[in-house]
Amino acid sequence: MPEVYIHAAKERTLDQKRALVKDVTDAIVKHFDVKPEAVLVRIYADDPESKAKGGVLFSDR
């Protein structure tokens, strides 16, 4: 069973998440030759004040 873990800021909408997991699942199905039911996608959504890039919190960007 292929597993994909995605880390992102919490600011994503439910529709964005739905579209993302669909596209990721489709890519895994195509390239790994598995059924969609076998693909697990997990989105870890962090608060913007709990994640930083380049020394700057996402909440401060």
C-alpha positions in Angstrom: 0.0 0.0 0.0 1.7 3.3 -1.1 1.5 6.0 1.5 2.1 9.7 0.8 2.5 12.3 3.6 2.0 16.0 2.8 3.0 18.8 5.2 1.3 22.1 4.6 0.1 25.2 6.4 -3.5 25.1 7.7 -4.6 27.8 5.4 -5.8 25.3 2.7 -9.5 25.0 2.0 -11.3 21.7 2.0 -11.8 21.9 -1.8 -8.0 22.4 -2.3 -7.3 19.3 -0.1 -9.9 17.3 -2.1 -8.3 18.2 -5.4 -4.8 17.6 -4.1 -5.5 14.1 -2.7 -7.3 13.2 -6.0 -4.3 14.3 -8.1 -1.8 12.6 -5.9 -3.8 9.4 -5.8 -4.2 9.4 -9.6 -0.4 9.8 -10.0 0.3 6.9 -7.7 -2.2 4.7 -9.5 -0.7 5.6 -12.9 3.0 5.2 -12.0 2.8 2.4 -9.4 0.1 0.3 -11.1 -2.1 0.0 -8.0 -5.8 0.5 -7.4 -7.0 3.8 -5.9 -8.2 2.0 -2.8 -4.6 1.0 -2.0 -3.3 4.6 -1.8 -3.2 6.4 1.5 -2.7 10.1 1.5 -2.2 12.0 4.8 -2.1 15.8 5.0 -0.5 17.2 8.1 -1.8 20.8 8.5 0.3 23.0 10.8 -0.7 26.3 12.3 1.1 29.1 10.5 2.7 30.1 13.8 4.1 26.6 14.2 6.0 26.5 10.9 8.8 28.6 9.6 10.9 29.0 6.4 14.1 31.0 6.2 13.8 31.8 9.9 10.5 33.5 9.5 7.2 32.1 10.8 4.5 31.6 8.1 2.2 33.7 10.3 4.7 36.6 9.9 5.0 36.4 6.1 
